[in-house]
Amino acid sequence: MNQLNFSGGPGVLPASVLAQAQQALIAVPEIGLSILGISHRSDWFADVIAETERNFQTLLNLPPSHAVLFLQGGASLQFSMIPMLLLRQRQQTADYLCTGYWSSKAIPPAQLEGNVQIIWNGQTSGFHHLPIPTELNFNPEAAYLHYVSNETVEGLQFHDVLGLDNVIRVCDMSSDILSRPIDVKCFDLIYAHAQKNLGPAGVTVVIIRRSLLENAPNNLPEMLDYRAHLAAHSIYNTPPVFAIYVTLLVTRWLLNDIGSLAQMDNINRMKAAALYRAIDESAGFYCGWATTATQRSLMNVTFTLPNMALETAFLQQATARGFSGLTGHRSIGGIRASIYNAMTIEAVMALSDFMQEFAQS
Ligand SMILES: *Cc1c(COP(=O)(O)O)cnc(C)c1O
C-alpha cells in the first residue's frame, strides 16, 4: 500500500510530478535521454533553468531587482554564505532571531564571520512561541536581520514580515516557500532548499537583491560567491540537473493545476484548520506545541499526547492506516504532521478523522 507522506522533510511531492519524474528517469520525452544523463551544458537544460526562474518570477511577482539562483549545499550552506557576503570584514553586527531548532543552527556559522546580536531567544522558554512585535528591538545599524519564517521542527510560523525597512532582511523560507503569497520587495535575500516544499534534495533556491552583490568581499572562494553563480546562470559547476528539473515540474504544477500562491494559501489554510480543529476539539487529549494560536504553522502541525505510551500507540496505528512520517523531530519528540503544498486535502481530512477516532477510543 502506498503511504501518505506526512514527513517533515524530504516532503511529499504532487503525484503528477512524480509520474513525470519517473518517466524522465528513463527518457525525457522531448530529448529521448534519461534525465540522469543529460548534459548540464545542453540547450535543453539552459531552458529548464530559464523556465524555472521565470516560474518563480511569476509565482512570487518578483521585480527585476531580484535574481533567482539554484545552488547546492542545502539551507545549511546558506547559514555560512550569507554572513560571508554580508558580515565578513564589516564593523557592524548582524541581528539574528533565535526562534527554534533551525534558526539556532544558523547562528554559529555567522559568528565565525563577524559579530552577531541575538535580539530574541526562545530557547529558555523551550521554543513554544515566537516573539510578539513589541518584544523586538531591531538595530537600525545592523548589517542585516536574519530569521526563519517557518520553524519546521516546532511548527511555529511568522505570518507577518519582520524588521526595519532600511536594514537588509534575510529570511530562511525552506519550509514555507511558495506556500503563500509574500511581498518579495521587502526581502533582500530569501533562501529555501527544495526538499520540503519544492522538489527533491540537492538544490537550494536563493532569491537575492542584485545590489547586495556590489559590496561583496573579495576573498570568497568562487564556489561560495553568489556573483560566480549569477554570472554562470546557476551552471557554475555541474548542478543537480534532476533536482532542478523536478523543481521546474513543481512550479508548473503550481501555475497550471493550483493557479496561484493565493489559491495555494487557501488550500493550505483549510488543511491546517482541519488538523488544529482536531487538536482543539479533543478536550486536551492532543496538546498543540505552539502556545499561541496565531503563531501556529500552516505547514507543520505539532502536538503531543498525554503520555509516551499513547504516542507510541498513535504512531503504530497511524502507520497501519497508511499515515507515514508523523514522528516528531528527534529534538522535541511528539507528533508532527507536515502538510506541505503537495499534501492533499483528502489526505489531511483522513488524518483528522483518524485523530478524532483515536482520541475517542
Ligand atoms: C530543514 C531545514 C533546514 C536544513 O536544511 P538542509 O538543506 O538540510 O541544510 C534549514 N532551515 C529550515 C527552516 C529547515 O526546515
The ligand as an SDF file (V2000), in Angstrom:
LIG
                    3D

 15 15  0  0  0  0  0  0  0  0999 V2000
   15.2280   21.5130    7.0620 C   0  0  0  0  0  0  0  0  0  0  0  0
   15.6230   22.9360    7.2850 C   0  0  0  0  0  0  0  0  0  0  0  0
   16.9610   23.3740    7.1610 C   0  0  0  0  0  0  0  0  0  0  0  0
   18.1090   22.4280    6.8610 C   0  0  0  0  0  0  0  0  0  0  0  0
   18.2810   22.2940    5.5110 O   0  0  0  0  0  0  0  0  0  0  0  0
   19.4170   21.4120    4.8010 P   0  0  0  0  0  0  0  0  0  0  0  0
   19.0820   21.5440    3.3600 O   0  0  0  0  0  0  0  0  0  0  0  0
   19.2870   20.0080    5.3280 O   0  0  0  0  0  0  0  0  0  0  0  0
   20.7110   22.0320    5.1450 O   0  0  0  0  0  0  0  0  0  0  0  0
   17.2170   24.7170    7.3370 C   0  0  0  0  0  0  0  0  0  0  0  0
   16.2360   25.5920    7.6180 N   0  0  0  0  0  0  0  0  0  0  0  0
   14.9380   25.2130    7.7440 C   0  0  0  0  0  0  0  0  0  0  0  0
   13.8920   26.2250    8.0580 C   0  0  0  0  0  0  0  0  0  0  0  0
   14.6030   23.8730    7.5810 C   0  0  0  0  0  0  0  0  0  0  0  0
   13.3340   23.4900    7.7160 O   0  0  0  0  0  0  0  0  0  0  0  0
  1  2  1  0
  2  3  1  0
  2 14  2  0
  3  4  1  0
  3 10  2  0
  4  5  1  0
  5  6  1  0
  6  7  2  0
  6  8  1  0
  6  9  1  0
 10 11  1  0
 11 12  2  0
 12 13  1  0
 12 14  1  0
 14 15  1  0
M  END
$$$$
